[in-house]
């Protein structure tokens, strides 16, 4: 048994990119934990990241055990990244103004497909923050090998796994127990991980349980925001010489959990992900990585279990009750082969995935009412890529990438029963059209890095990235709010004639380290041809149906042109041996290029600055998180403006015994009442008692006192 003597990072989620020494950064990015048979331990400022080598344009965030348990909220510690909040476990990743399936989330080599048509089970929600060992974000231009569609960037979520021992060493037993309590919602969590490994075999298992009531804020309680989730994983690995095989099964069971930004809440969401992978080298020259995955997810939601139903009488309320049963299944694969080429490394590969989606809406009080929202909506992707990293001359590195994607989409016929005749007309119109669509897309990347001095690195990059429409954007055949979590309160209808998005991006970055100082600014400019968003228009029968359900104008997904530009910076320094200051700032502006309007759901100027004292056995500090007001809002869906705010947090942690850490902290110390611009609009009648009308921006959490206990061996 081995005890880790370092203070773990459960207290503060610190980006570790700039904390890695220069020699480590220069190493091959493929030498990560998933691919290397033999491991080493890299210690970063008393935090351990086993076998982890961060590539030059990648930021790694270690889990935070304060406040919210949703792993997506770790992104708020990454320059340029943020979270679209739908509920306590339903955070959607955003990076530099792009969000949803524009941002590729990789989990054990796969791209998780939400079953919910509104992304309540967003990709980062499948694994709790407490069981996430590291969240990595490609800062800037993501390489073509990082995912099939990475127009908005790429994120990698990793879970714990034991390391193989060296020859002659005994069996190594590692584990971790963690627990915590949050006062803002009387929430608690507990998790246990165990791993056993020898030279050739390794097994691991973990389980976690989380529960919390509705979040409180100075005006009352945000209802419904209660949550209840269980997660587990088991895995086995085998190593023979330079070859490693791993098989893992990850399972998530979410009980009733609120999403006040959406018209329904989770009643149950369950399913598993089976992954298998191989990593090895042939003659220490050719590297091979292969993976296969399969997912099967069931997701059910309704609008009455956790919230009030609209209606003045019981009969009216019964008439308005809805249940939506969603299913998603599919598989994916990836093969990558790397080999030396002209003093560099060439990687070629193929990847793909097939996903199938079904969704049916019913009324539990009316057995004759049924709407087949999506029926066998298929989205199949097949990709081929190549990537070459070479250093032509000393202190210069060139990274070139190319990818070709073949996207096939189709849908079975849809239907509605027990509904007004116009809805049947829309279903018949959809069924009579050609629903089989095929897109051929290509991506290109080029990045040049130059080490001007030992302390200064400059990066210049260009990229062309693409994304085909989602199944909602193409196959939403009637006015519904099944929009992948837009949460703007509007009804949308799909468009079978949508074109793929095409993004052209330029990037300039500087990384400067000198002694205890670091400074890393980046600037970017992106033009997106055929950007997909809703636009109003005359849509015949659909417009009439929408007018009877929602006072807002009906929107249809259409292609527009968009521009996004901005900057993000991380900086900090150490002084007087034990003191450190860390900071970051992010700014992005999103505009329509073909009309006088702003893009929807763009994060305002925001930043963070912290001051901490690090002792050998304890850490204590404070931080301020600030958001500027957001007045550059979209007109097409009447997006509300939000005011700026600043939050003051205090955090501390102490090592009580070898491997045993106690953490305490207060978030939003002054109990400030504020609105988070990226949170959706309130859809819950229950919140009217707290002064939040339907359509108002949802509040942030109030003062939260948290306590965590972690024991690692």
N, C-alpha and C positions, 0 to 999 in steps of 0.2 A: 504494500500500500504506500502511495506517495502523497505527502501533504504539500500543497502549494503555499508557499510562505508569502506570496505577494498579495497585496490588497487587490481584490477583484474590482471590476468596473461596474458592479451592480448599482453603484450610487450615481455615477455620472456617465452618460453616453458620450464619449469623447471621440471625434474623428481621429483615426490613427494614421492617416496618410502621411502627415508631416512629422509624425513621431517615429517613423521608421528611418533607420540610418541610411545614408546615401548608398553604401554598397549593396544593401538589401534591395533597394528600389531598382537597382540596375539589373537584378537577376531576372530570369525568364519568368513571365507571369504564369506559365503553365505549372510551375512547381508549387501548386497549392495542395491543400489537405486531401482533396478528392482524388488526386491523381498520383501522388507519390507513395511508393511502397515503404520507404524509410523516412522517418520524421525527425525534425529537430524542433526545439522550443525557442521561439523568439520572444524575448521579454521587452515590453514597451512600457516604460514609465510605471513599473510595478503592476502592469496588467499583462496577462499571458495570452498570447494568440499562438496556439500550437501549430507549427508547420505553415503558418500563414505568411505569404509574401504578397504584398500589395503592389500591383503594377503602377507605373507612373501616373496614370490618369484615373486612379480608383481611390475612393474614400471608403474606409471601413468604420462601422459604428458598432460598438459593443452594447449589449442590452442594458436598459435602464429599468430598475425595479421600483420606481416611484410612480405614483399617479396611475395613469391608464396602462392597461396590459396589452392593448392592441399593438402588434409589432409594427404596424404602419406608422405609428407615431414616433418611432426611432428616426424616421426621415426628417423630422423637424430639427435634427442635429446636423444635417448635411447641407452645405451651401447649395442654394438653388432648388432644393427639394422641399416638399410640403405634403399635406394630407387634406383630401376632401372628406370631411367628416359627415357620415350618415347616421352613425350610432356608436355605442361604446366598443363594438367589435367589427365595425364595418368601415374602416378607413381605406380610401382609394388613393393610391400613390399619384403624386403630381411632381413633375420635374420641369422647371423652366417654362411653366404655363401649359404644358401638355399633360394629359392625365388619362386614366382608364386604360383601355387596351392599347393605347399608343405607347405606354411604358411597359416594357417587357419585364416580367418578374420570373426569375428562374429559381426553382426549388428542386434540388437534387437532379438537375439536368432537364427538368420539364417546365412547361408553361401551364400553370394551373388555369382551368376554365371554370369560372363561376357558373353554378347551376341557376342562381337567381337572375331573372331578367333585369333586375335593378342592382345587381352586384352587391347585395347584402353580404354575401360570402366572397368578398373581394380576395384576390390572390394572397395578400399578406395576412389574411384573417385565419388561414387554415392552421397555422402554427403560432401558439402564444409567444409573446415577447420573452417570457421566462424560459422557454425551451429553444429560443433562437440563440445560437452561439455567436453568430456574426452576421451583420447586414452590410453588404458591400454595394456601392453605387459607382458606376462608371461616370466619372465627372467629365462632362463635355461629350465628345463624340464617342459613342459606344462602338466597339469593333464589330464587324459583320459576323464574327463567330459567336457573339454573345446571345444571339437570338434570331428568330426568323424575321420578325418585324420589330425594329428598335427605333422607330422614327422619333419617339419621345425619350429615348434613353433605355438603360438596362439596369436591373437590380438583381442581386443574388442573395437569397436567404439560406443560411446554413444552420443545421442542427448539430448537436453534440454527437461524437462518435469516438470510441476508444482508439488508441494508437497501437500498432503492432510493437512488440518488444524486439530487442536485438537478440541475436543468437546467444544462447546460454543463459539468458535472463529468466527469472521465474514469472509465473502468471501475474499480470498487473491488474489490480482491481481499482477502478476509479468510479467516483460517484459524486452526486451533488443533491442536496436537499435545500429547497428554498420555500419561503413562506412570507406572506406580507398582508398588511391591512391598510385600507384607505378610509379616512374619516368622511370624505365628501359624499360617499355613497354606501358607507358601512360595508365596503367590499373587502373580500379576502381571496387569497389564492394559495395554493400549495402545489409543489411539483417535486418529483423524485426521479433521478436519473441514476442508472447503474450500468457499468461497462466492464467486461472481462476480456483480456487479450493476452495472447502469447505470440511467439514468433510467426505462426502461420494462421491462427484463427482469432477472430474477435466477434463478440456478441454484445448487444446493448439493448436496453429497454428504458422507456421513460413514460411517465403518466403525469397529468396535471389536472387540476380542478380550479375553476374560478367562479365566483359568484359576487354579485353586487346589486344594490337597490338603485333607485333613480338618483342621478346626480343632482346635487343641490347647487344653487347659485344665490346671490343676494336677494333676488326677487321671489324665490320659492324653489320648486323642484322641476327639472326638465323631464316631463313624462311623455312617452315611456323611454327610459334609458337604463332599465335594469338589464342585467345580463347573467347568463348561466352557461358555462362551456366546460367540456371535458375533452382532453386530447391525449393521445398515446402513440408510441412508436416502438417497433421492434426491428432489429436488424442483425444480419450476420455477414461477416467478411472473411475471405480466404486469400492468403498470400503465398505464392510460390515463386521464389527468386524475384524477378522484376515484374511479376504479374499479380494484379489485385482484382478480386471479384467481390462485389457487394450486392446484397439484396435487402431492401428495407420495405416495411409497410407502415404507413402513417395514417392514423384514424382521427377524425374529429366528430364530436357530437355536441351540437349547440342546442340548448333548450330555449324556451321563450326568452327572446332578447329584443329590445326595442330599437327602432330606427325612426325617430320622430321627423326626420327630413323626408320620409317617404310615406306613401299612403297606406302601407302595411308594415307589420312587424314579423320577425322570425318566430315561428312556433316550433319548428324543428329543422335542423340542417345537419345531415349526417352523411358520411361517406369516407372512402379510403383512397389512398394513392399507393400503388405498388410500383417500386422502382428497382431496376437492376442495372448494374454498371460494371464495366471492365476498364482498367487502366494498366498499361504496361509498355515496355520498351523491347525492341528487337535489336540485339547486338549493340545495345547502348547508343543506337543511332536513330532509329525510327521509333517514334512514339505513337501509340494508338489509344484512343479513348472512345468508348462506345457505351450507349445507354439506351434503355427502353423503359417506358412507363405506361401505366394504365390507371385511369381514374373513373370512379362511379359515384356520383353525388346525388342525393335526394334533398330537396329544399322545399319546405312548406311555409307559407305565410298567410296571415289574415289581418283584417282591419278591426277586430272586435275583442280579441283576447286580452290585449294590454292597453287598449284605449277606448274611448267612447265612440259610438257610431252616430253619424249625423241622422237626425230625425226627431220630430216633436212627439211622436207616439211610438209605441212598441212595434206597431205594424210597419211604420215608416223605417224604423231602425232595422227590422228584419229584412225589409226589402233592399236595404243598402249594404247588408253584410256580404263580404266576399272572402273566398278562400282561393289561393293560387298554389297549385302543385307543380313544381319545377323539377326536371331531371336533366342531368348532363353526364355523358359518358364519352370516353374516347381514349386514344392511345397516342404515344409519341415516341420518336426515336432520334438518335444523333450518332454520327460516326465522324471522328476527326483524326487525321493522320498528319503528323509533323515530321519533317526531315530537313537536314541542312541543305541550303541552296545559296551559292555565291556569298559565302561568309555570313549568311543570315539564316533564318528559320522560316520555312514555308509550311503552312498548314492548309490542307484541303479537306473538305468534308461534305457530308450530306445530312440533312435533318428534315423532320416533318412531323405533323400531327393531324389527327382526324378528330373532330368534335361533333357531337350530335346533341341538340337541345329540344326539349319538349316543355310546354307550359299550358296548363288548363285552368281556367277561372270558373269557379262555381259559387252558388249561394247555398249555404247549409240549410236554409229554411225553405228553399224552393228547388226540389230535385229536377225540375224541368229546365232550369237555367244552366247553361254551359257554354263557354267560349273557348275554342281551341286557339289560344293566343299564338303559340308556335307549335308546329307539328313536324318533327323530323327535320328541323332546321340544321343543315349541315354546313360546316366550314372546314375544308380540308386544305392543308398547306404542305407543299413539297419544295424544299430549298437545297441549293448547292452553293458552296462558298469557297473562297480561297483567301489566304491572308499571308503576307510576307513582311517580316520584320528584319531589317538589316541595318548595320552600322557601316556605311560606305567609307567614312573616314573617322578619325578619332573625334569623340565628343559630339558626333552627329548620329541620330537614329531616324530611320524612315519606316513608317508603317503604312502599307498599302493593302486595301481590301476590296473584294468584289463579291457580290452575291446575286443570284437569280432565284426568284420565287415564283412558283406556279400555285395559284389559289383557285380552288373550285368551291362553289357554293350552290346549294339547292334547298328546296323546301317541299314537303308534301302539301297536299291540299288542306285548307283550314275550314273551320265551320263554326256556326253558332246556333244554339237552340234556346227557345224560351226568351228570345230577345226581340227588339223591334225589327220589322222587316228591312229597314235601311242597312242594318248591320249584316244581314244575310246578303244583301246586294253587294256590299263591299267584299265579303268573303268570296262570292261568285266571281267578281271582277278579278280578284287576286288569283283565284284558281285557274282562270282562263288565260292567264299570261304565262309567258316563258320565264320560269323561275330559276333555270339553270344558268349560272353566271361563271365566267372564267376570266381571271386576270393574270397577266404576265408582268411581273415587276422586277426591277433591278436596283441594287444599291451599290454605291461606290464610296470609299473612304480613302483619305490621304492625310497623314499626320507627319510633321517633321518636328523633331525635338533636338535642341542644341544646348549642351552644357557650356555656357559662356565662361563660367568660372566654376570652381569647386562648390561655390555657394549659390550660383544662379543658373536656372534652367528656363529656357524659353520654348514654348510649344505653339505651333501654327497648324491648324487643321481645316479641312474642307470635307463635306460629305453630301451625298445625295441619298436620302432614305425614303422609303415608301410604306404605305399601309393600305390594304384593301378595306372596304366597309365591313363593319361588324354585322352579325346576323340580325340584330335589332334594326340597324340603319337601313338594311335592305328589305327585310321581311316583315316589318311591323305593318300589317295590312289594314288596320283601323285605328282610330284615335285612342291611344292608350298612353300610360305613363311608364311603360316598360322601356326605359331609356338608358340602361346601364348605369343608373345612379346620378343622372344630371340634377335631380332634386330641385328643379326650378318651379314646380307647380304647374307646368304647362303640359298639354296633350300633344303628342307627336304622331306622325304617320311616316312610314318608311318610303323608300324610293328604289325601285329595281334598276333604275338607270344610273345609279351613282358611279362615279369614276374613282379609282384609287387616289389617295393623297400622295403628293410628291413634294418632299422637303429638300431645300437647298440651304446648307448651313455653313457658316464660317466661324472659326473659333480661334481666339488668341489667349494664351495663358502664360503666366510667369510664376515660378516657384523659387523663392529666395530663402535660404537658411544661413544664418550666421551666428555661431555660438548658441545662445539660448533663445534667439529670435527666429521667427518664421513668418512669412508673408506670401500668400498665394492668391492673387487676383486672376479672374478670368472674365473675358467679354465675349459675347456671341451675337450673331445676327442670323435669322432664319426666315426664309420666304417659303410659304407652303402653297403650292398650286393645287387647286381642287380640295381645299380643306373642307371637311364635312361638319355642318352645323344646321340647326333649324332655321328656316325662313318662312315668313307668313305668305299666304297666297290664296287664291280661290280654288278650293278643292272639292267643290260639288257636294255630293252626299256626305262625305266625311266631315265637311265643315258644318253641316246641319246637325249631325250627330254630336260633334264636339260642343256646339253652342248649347245643347241641352244638358251637358255634363259639367262644363267649365266656362266661367266668364272670360277667360283669357283666349286670345286668338289661337286657332290651331296652327301648329308649326309642322313643316315637312322637312326631312333631311334633304339638303341640297349641297352642291359643290360651290364654294366661294374661294376667294384668295385671301391669304392671311400673312401677316408679318409679326414675328416675335423677336425681341431683342432685349438685351440687358447685361447685367454683370453680377457675379457673386464672388465673395472674398472670404478667406479665412486667414486669421493672423493671431499671433500670441507671442509670449516671451516668459522666461523664468527670471527671478531675481532673488537675491538673498538666500540661495540654496533651496529653500522649501516653498517659496511662493511662486504661483504661476497665474498668468492672465491668458485666457483664451477668448476668441471672439469670431464672429462671422456676420456677414451681411449679404442679403439677396435682393435683387431687383429684376423684375421682368415686366415688359410692356407688350401687350397683345392688341393688334389692330386688324381690322378688315382692310385689305388692300384695294378692294373694289367697291367700297361704300364707306360712308362716314359713320363708323361704329367701332366699338371695342369688342374684343373677344370675351366670352363668358368665363367666369370663375378663375380670374387671374389673381394670384396672391399679391397683396400690396407690398411695398418696401418693408422689409423686416430684418431683424438682427438679434444677436445675443452677445452678451459680454459677461464673463465670469471671473471671479477672483477666489482662488483656493490656496489653502495651506496644507501641504502634504508632509505628514510625519511618517516615520517608518511603520507605525502601528495604527494611525488614524488619519483621516482627512476631513477638513471642515472648510466650508466656503459658501459663497453667495453668488447669485446670478440674476441678471435682469434681461427679460425677453420683451422686445418691443415690436409693435406693428404700426405702421403709418396708416392714415385713413386711406380708403380706396374710393375714389370718385370716378375713376375711369371704368365705368361699368357698361355692360352691353344693353343696347336699346331693344333688340329684337325680342327679348323676353323680359323686359322691364326689370333688370337685375337691380336690387336695392344697393345703395351706397352704405358703407360702414365707416364708423369713426375709428381713430387710432387708439391705442392703449399700450400700457407697459405693465408687466407683471414682475414681482419680486419674489424670488425663491431662495430658500436656505436649505442646504444639504450637508449631512455629515455621516461619516461611517468609521467604525473602529473594528479592529481585529481583536476579538476577545480571547481566542485561543487559536492554535494552528489550524487554519482552514475554516474557522468560525468567524463570520462577520455580522455585525449588527449595523443596520442603516436606519437613520431617521431624517425626516425633512418636512418642510412646510412649503407647499406650492401655492402661489397666489396669496402671499402672506397678508396683504392688505384687504383681502376679500373683495376684489374689484369686480364690478358688474360690467361685462364687456360682451361684444359680439364678434365671433370669428367669421371672417369674410368667406372662408372656404367651406364652412358648415352650410348645409342646405337650408331651405326655408321651412318653417314649422308647418307640419301637416296634421298635428294632433290637437283635437278640441280640448284635451285635458290641460294643455298649457295656457289656455285662456285665463284660468284661475290665477296664474302667475304673471299675468299681464303680457303674454306673448300671443298675439292673434295669429290665426292661420295666414300664412304668407309672410310673417315677420322672420327676420334672421334669428336663428337659434343662438342661445347664449353659450359662453364658455363656462367651465366648471368654476365653482367658488373655492374658498380656502380649503385646502386638503392637507391634513397631517397624515403622514404615512410612516410605517415602521416595517422594516424588512429584516429577515434573518436567513442567512445562507451558510451552509456547511458543505465544504468541498474537500474531497480526499482523492 
